[in-house]
Amino acid sequence: MSVKPDTPRRRALRAGLAGAALPLLGACSPLAQIERRVPEDTYRLATDIAYGDHPRQRLDVYRPLAQPGPAPVFVFFYGGAWTSGTRSFYRFVGEAFASRGIVTVVPDYRLHPEVKFPAFIEDSAQAVRWALANVADHGGDPARLSIGGHSAGAYNAAMVAFDARFARAAGFDAARVRGFVGLAGPYDFLPLTGRVTRAVFGWPDTPPSTQPVNVVTGGAPRSLLLYAVHDNLVAPRNSENLARRLREVGTEVELVAYETLGHRTLVGSIARPLDWMAGTAEQIARFVTDAPQRAARMARAGG
């Protein structure tokens, strides 16, 4: 595990600034305040693209302006406890990575109470399948594709990345996912205690295979796990336990803990207006850009 280094003085300053940012993330429309401050001239946007027949099976693609060749690809799934969320509030994610040279795909997916497990994972797998088949038309390189997300979205992405059954059902080989990025994801959260979560996962008949830590195999992609030490919504042990399991099967994983961020500010810090908080966007961009090359180098070395 690596904890972002800081001096006591810098830590206190960052904590104060992070506290000042909380009203942005805690308003009636938590992300709308950030969205109004995100640049609109750093990317090209293709919006409302169908990857299925349901109205929630739509996605947006953010493309870099300057693109000398096919770009790395990042498919990002937002959180919302599998009950809420819309891709229109995550333009800040698309802008952050498109402006760093990454074609970024942000899908919607079906939510509870309309559906329950595993429908939202099936949708996520279908969105990844769409990206693999179509992202070249938007300047992306499907051989350089990573997936990830925040909170419930990190869970969705983890299940697609680590449980090959979802990829097979969607019609692609899970090995084509070259990297996984999880921000404050729930990966090991049995037994279920929350009323909504129990309904989403059919408690008490919730199988162990609903947990990403239980479906990791030796074919898991290289991973970057980010979490907030003082997260009061998704316990840090989720990321720590997943990192431990990935290492057990020989997967390269970087686990990064942030002392001055919380559950919401962790994803909020990706936005350009808040990227001074932690440098998360730059760290993720470096990982996504390097993931396929690193995986190829390890394969050649027999790692």
C-alpha positions in Angstrom: 0.0 0.0 0.0 1.2 3.5 -0.6 -0.2 6.5 1.2 0.1 9.8 -0.6 3.0 11.6 1.1 2.5 14.9 2.9 3.9 17.1 5.5 1.7 18.0 8.5 1.5 21.5 7.2 0.4 20.5 3.7 -1.9 17.9 5.2 -3.7 20.5 7.3 -3.9 22.9 4.3 -5.3 20.1 2.1 -7.8 19.1 4.7 -9.0 22.7 5.0 -9.3 23.1 1.3 -11.1 19.7 1.0 -13.6 20.8 3.6 -14.2 24.0 1.6 -14.9 21.8 -1.4 -17.5 19.7 0.3 -20.4 22.2 -0.3 -19.8 21.6 -4.0 -20.2 17.9 -3.6 -23.0 18.0 -1.1 -25.4 20.4 -2.8 -28.9 19.3 -3.9 -27.4 18.4 -7.2 -23.9 17.3 -5.9 -22.1 17.2 -9.2 -23.9 20.0 -11.0 -21.8 22.6 -9.2 -18.6 21.0 -10.5 -20.0 20.6 -14.0 -20.5 24.3 -14.4 -16.8 24.9 -13.8 -15.5 22.2 -16.2 -14.0 23.4 -19.5 -16.0 22.7 -22.7 -13.3 23.3 -25.3 -10.8 20.5 -24.4 -12.6 17.5 -26.1 -15.0 16.4 -28.7 -18.2 14.8 -27.5 -20.4 12.1 -29.1 -23.5 11.7 -26.9 -26.5 9.5 -26.4 -25.1 6.5 -28.3 -27.1 3.3 -27.8 -25.3 0.1 -26.7 -28.6 -1.7 -26.1 -32.4 -1.3 -26.5 -33.3 0.0 -23.1 -33.4 3.9 -22.5 -30.7 3.5 -19.8 -28.4 1.7 -22.2 -26.8 4.8 -23.6 -23.3 6.2 -23.4 -21.2 9.3 -24.2 -17.7 9.3 -25.8 -15.2 12.0 -25.0 -12.4 12.3 -27.6 -9.1 14.2 -27.3 -8.8 17.2 -29.6 -5.1 16.6 -30.4 -4.7 13.0 -31.4 -1.6 11.9 -33.4 -2.8 8.2 -33.4 -5.2 5.8 -31.8 -5.6 6.7 -28.2 -5.9 4.6 -25.0 -9.4 4.1 -23.9 -11.0 4.3 -20.4 -14.6 3.1 -19.8 -15.8 4.8 -16.6 -18.9 3.7 -14.5 -20.3 6.2 -12.0 -21.6 5.2 -8.6 -24.9 5.8 -6.8 -25.6 2.6 -4.8 -27.1 1.0 -7.9 -30.2 3.2 -7.4 -29.3 6.6 -8.9 -26.9 8.3 -11.3 -26.8 9.8 -14.8 -23.9 10.2 -17.2 -24.7 13.8 -17.8 -23.2 14.7 -14.4 -19.9 13.1 -15.2 -18.7 15.3 -18.0 -16.0 16.3 -15.6 -14.6 12.7 -15.8 -14.7 12.7 -19.6 -13.0 16.1 -19.8 -10.3 15.2 -17.3 -9.2 12.2 -19.3 -9.9 13.3 -22.8 -7.8 16.4 -22.2 -5.0 14.0 -21.2 -5.2 12.1 -24.5 -7.6 9.3 -23.5 -10.8 8.4 -25.3 -13.3 8.2 -22.4 -16.6 6.3 -22.5 -19.2 7.1 -19.8 -22.3 4.8 -19.9 -25.5 4.8 -18.1 -26.9 1.4 -16.8 -30.2 0.1 -15.4 -30.9 0.8 -11.8 -32.9 -0.6 -8.8 -35.8 -0.9 -8.3 -36.3 -1.6 -12.0 -33.6 -4.3 -11.9 -31.5 -6.0 -9.3 -28.2 -8.0 -9.4 -26.8 -8.9 -11.9 -28.6 -6.7 -14.5 -26.4 -3.6 -13.9 -23.3 -5.8 -14.4 -24.7 -7.2 -17.6 -25.3 -3.7 -18.8 -21.7 -2.7 -17.9 -20.4 -5.7 -19.8 -22.5 -4.7 -22.9 -21.1 -1.2 -22.7 -17.5 -2.6 -22.7 -18.4 -4.8 -25.6 -19.7 -1.7 -27.5 -16.4 0.1 -26.7 -14.3 -2.8 -28.0 -16.3 -3.0 -31.2 -16.7 0.7 -31.9 -14.2 2.9 -30.1 -11.9 2.9 -33.1 -14.4 5.0 -34.9 -13.9 7.6 -32.2 -10.1 7.6 -32.3 -9.6 5.0 -29.6 -7.4 1.8 -29.7 -9.5 -1.2 -28.5 -6.2 -3.0 -27.7 -5.5 -0.3 -25.1 -8.7 -0.4 -23.1 -9.1 -0.1 -19.4 -12.3 0.0 -17.3 -13.1 1.4 -13.9 -15.4 3.5 -11.8 -16.3 5.0 -8.5 -18.2 3.3 -5.6 -21.0 1.1 -7.1 -19.5 1.8 -10.6 -16.2 0.4 -9.4 -18.1 -2.7 -8.3 -19.7 -3.0 -11.8 -16.3 -2.6 -13.5 -14.6 -5.0 -11.1 -17.1 -7.8 -11.8 -16.7 -7.3 -15.6 -12.9 -7.3 -15.2 -12.6 -10.2 -12.8 -15.6 -12.5 -13.5 -15.1 -13.7 -17.1 -18.7 -15.1 -17.2 -20.1 -11.5 -17.8 -17.7 -10.9 -20.6 -18.5 -14.2 -22.3 -22.2 -13.5 -22.0 -21.7 -10.1 -23.6 -19.7 -11.6 -26.4 -16.1 -10.7 -25.8 -13.0 -12.1 -24.2 -12.3 -10.7 -20.7 -8.6 -10.7 -21.5 -9.2 -7.8 -23.8 -9.7 -5.6 -20.7 -6.1 -4.5 -20.1 -6.5 -2.6 -16.8 -8.9 -2.0 -13.9 -9.2 1.3 -11.9 -11.3 1.3 -8.8 -12.1 4.3 -6.7 -13.6 3.5 -3.3 -15.3 0.4 -4.6 -17.3 -2.2 -2.5 -15.5 -5.4 -3.3 -16.0 -7.5 -0.1 -19.2 -6.3 1.6 -20.9 -9.4 2.9 -23.0 -9.7 5.1 -25.4 -7.1 3.8 -26.8 -4.7 6.3 -28.5 -1.9 4.4 -32.1 -2.1 3.4 -31.5 -1.0 -0.2 -28.4 -3.1 -0.7 -30.2 -6.1 0.6 -33.0 -5.5 -1.9 -30.5 -5.0 -4.8 -28.6 -8.2 -4.0 -31.5 -10.4 -2.9 -30.5 -10.9 0.7 -30.3 -13.4 2.4 -30.0 -15.5 -0.7 -26.9 -13.5 -1.8 -24.2 -15.9 -3.1 -20.5 -15.3 -2.4 -20.0 -14.9 -6.1 -21.5 -11.4 -5.9 -18.2 -10.3 -4.3 -15.3 -9.3 -6.5 -12.8 -10.7 -4.1 -14.3 -14.1 -4.6 -14.2 -14.2 -8.4 -10.6 -13.0 -9.0 -8.5 -15.5 -10.9 -5.0 -15.5 -12.3 -6.2 -13.8 -15.5 -7.1 -10.6 -13.7 -5.9 -7.4 -15.3 -3.3 -5.1 -13.8 -5.2 -2.9 -11.3 -5.1 0.5 -9.6 -7.1 0.8 -6.4 -7.7 4.3 -4.9 -9.5 4.8 -1.6 -10.0 7.3 1.2 -8.7 6.4 4.6 -11.6 8.0 6.3 -14.4 6.8 3.9 -17.6 6.6 6.0 -19.6 4.9 3.2 -17.4 2.2 1.7 -14.9 0.7 4.3 -11.3 0.9 3.3 -11.0 -2.9 3.9 -12.8 -3.4 0.6 -9.9 -2.0 -1.4 -7.3 -3.6 0.9 -8.8 -7.0 0.7 -9.1 -6.9 -3.1 -5.5 -5.8 -3.4 -4.5 -8.7 -1.2 -6.5 -11.2 -3.3 -5.0 -9.8 -6.6 -1.5 -10.2 -5.3 -2.3 -13.8 -4.2 -3.0 -14.7 -7.8 0.0 -12.8 -9.1 -1.7 -9.7 -10.5 0.2 -6.4 -10.4 -1.8 -4.0 -8.3 -1.2 -0.5 -6.8 -3.1 0.4 -3.7 -3.2 4.1 -3.0 -4.8 5.6 0.2 -5.7 9.3 0.6 -5.8 10.7 4.1 -7.4 14.1 3.3 -10.2 12.9 0.9 -13.6 11.2 1.6 -15.9 9.0 -0.4 -17.3 11.9 -2.6 -14.2 14.1 -2.7 -12.2 11.1 -4.1 -14.1 11.1 -7.3 -14.7 14.9 -7.2 -11.0 15.4 -7.2 -10.8 14.1 -10.8 -12.6 17.3 -12.0 -10.3 20.1 -13.3 -11.7 22.6 -10.8 -10.7 20.3 -7.9 -7.6 18.5 -9.3 -5.4 20.4 -6.9 -6.8 18.2 -4.1 -4.9 15.0 -4.8 -3.8 14.6 -8.4 -6.0 11.6 -8.9 -6.8 12.3 -12.6 -3.1 12.4 -13.5 -2.4 9.2 -11.6 -5.3 7.4 -13.3 -4.3 8.8 -16.7 -0.7 7.5 -16.3 -2.1 4.1 -15.4 -4.6 3.9 -18.3 -1.9 5.0 -20.7 0.6 2.5 -19.5 -1.6 -0.5 -18.6 -1.4 -2.3 -22.0 2.3 -1.8 -22.5 3.1 -2.9 -18.9 0.9 -6.0 -19.4 2.7 -6.9 -22.6 6.1 -6.4 -21.1 5.2 -8.7 -18.1 3.9 -11.3 -20.6 7.1 -11.2 -22.6 9.0 -11.6 -19.3 6.9 -14.5 -18.2 5.3 -12.5 -15.4 
